[in-house]
Amino acid sequence: MASHVAPSTTGTAAATVAAPMSDESIEQLLAQHLNPQVLERLQEVIHTSEQSHTGQIVLCIEEHFSPEDAERYNTPHARALALFGELRVWDTEHNNGAMLYLLLDRHAIELIADRALYRCVEPSVWSGITAQLAAALRTNAYENGLQTALCSISDVLCSHFPACPQTPRDNTVADAPVLLR
């Protein structure tokens, strides 16, 4: 399957990295490229980045659609939108949360930006971030690709929603990557 990037009208960008994966391949990928040490380093990237802006960044990695999810959410985009709500990424004071979502079994990437953030940023910026991440994932550069994507999202947030020293930092959502198995 060829890679494609398609901006959406709902504040998102998407990319497909490759054909769907088997459960065994997913377990190998997690053990090799998204192990606890890598997830901890990605958490630190998120934590550090959030000191420089008022937004919230969530990294959500899902192994596969369960049969129930596949019936309820027929696309990775629909699932990402549901998780954006469930994980309360939308619940930021300035409506400037962002969620980077990977659905491993479908090799899908979704980047969801909340209303205020989406209004400030051209869709091509979001598409560029997902395209760059897709390219990194195709070469198995998971940690580097995710760090770059998270830093790019942070840069966008810094330029539109810089931290204010007089305002205490409100960490609405946890910085740890969400791993759904």
N, C-alpha and C positions, 0 to 999 in steps of 0.2 A: 504494500500500500504506500502510495506516495505521501510525503509530508505536505500538509496544507495549513495555512493560517487564515482564519476567517474572523474578522471583527464582527461583533454582534451589536445590535441596537440597544441591548440591555445593560451596558456598562461592563462588557466582558471582551476578552479575546481568547481564542482557542487555537490549539495546534494538535496534530496527531503525529506521533513520533514514528510508529511502525505498526505492523500487524498485531492483533491480540496475542497474549502470552498464556502459557499453561500455568497451573498452580505451582508446579515444581520450579519452573523458571522464575516465578515471582519470589519464591522462598530463597532461591540462589541470589537473586538481585538484592533482596533485603539484607541478606547476610553479608554480601560483598560490598554493596554500595550505600546502603541506608541502615547500617548497624547502629547500635546505641551511641557509640562514640561520634559518628557522623551526625546523628540527630542532635546530640548535645552541642556540637560545634555550630550547627544551624540555629539552634536556640540562642546561642550567644550572639550570632549575627543579628537575629531579630531583636534581642534585648538591647544590644548596643545601638542599632539603628533607631530604635524608638526613643532614644534619648535626644535625638536631634529634630524630631517633628511631633506633631500632636496626633498623628494617625495611629492606627493599629494594623499590624501585619500578621496574618495567620498563614501558616504552611500546613496544608491538609493532604495527607497521602493515604489513599485507599487502595487496598490490594485488589479487590474485585467487586463487581456488582453481586450481591446476594440474589437468589431467585426472586425474592420479594422486591428488592430494589430495582431489578431489571424490569419487573412488571410495573412498578410504580413510577420509576424515572427511566424513560426509554432512551435517554441520551446522557452522556457525561455532563453536558451543560445543565440539564434539568437537575441532576443530582448535585452539582456544584452550587446551584442557586439555593437548593433546599438546605445544604450544609452551611451556606453563608448565613442563613437565618438561624439554624439550630445551634451553631457555634457562636451566635450573637456578634458576628463581625460587624453587622449593621448598627450595633448599639454603642456607637461612639458619639461623644458630645457634638462633634462637628460633622458627622456623617462622612467620615473620611477613612473608613476601614478598607483594607484590601485583603483578598484571600487568593493564594496560589494553590491550586488543586491539581493533584496528579491522580489519575485512575490507572493503576499499573497494568491491569489485565487488558485494558484497551489502548494502552500507551497514549492516553489523552491528557492534555494540559488545558486547564481553564484558569483564567485570571479574572476575578470578579472585583470590581471597584464600586464602593458605595457612591450614592448620589452626588454629594458635593465634590468628591474626588473625580468622579467620572466627568462632571461638567467642566473641570479645569484642564483636562488632558485630551489631546487628540487620540482617536482610536488607533492611529498608526503607532503611537508610542507603546500602547499595550500589546499590539500585534508584534512589534519589534522585540519586546521582552519575551513573549512566548516563542517566537521563531528562534531567537538566540538560545533559549533553554532547550527547545526541541533539537537543535543542532548539537548541543553539548550532550544531551541524553543519547542521541544516536551513536556517539563515540564512547558511551559508558562513562562520561565525565559528570556523574551525578552530583557529587558534592560541589565541585567547582561551578557547574551550571546552575545549581540551586542557589549557591552563595551569590553568584553574579546577578541572578534574577531578583533575589531578595534585596540586594544593594541597589539595583536599578529602581525597584519599587520605592525603596527608601529615598533615593535621590528625587524622585517625582514628588513624594510627600514633603521632603525638605523644601523644595522650591515653591510649593503652594501652601503648605501648612507647617512653617517652621516652629520649633519649640519656643515657648515664651518663658524666660527665666522667672517671671513673677507668678506664673501659674504652675501649681503643683502638678506633677505627672500623674495621670490617671490611667493605669494599665487595665483597661476594661476586659481584655481577654489575655489568657496565658501566652507566654512567649514560646513555650515548648511546641514543637511540631506535633500535630495530631496524626496519629497512625491508626487507621481503621482496618481491622483484619477481618 
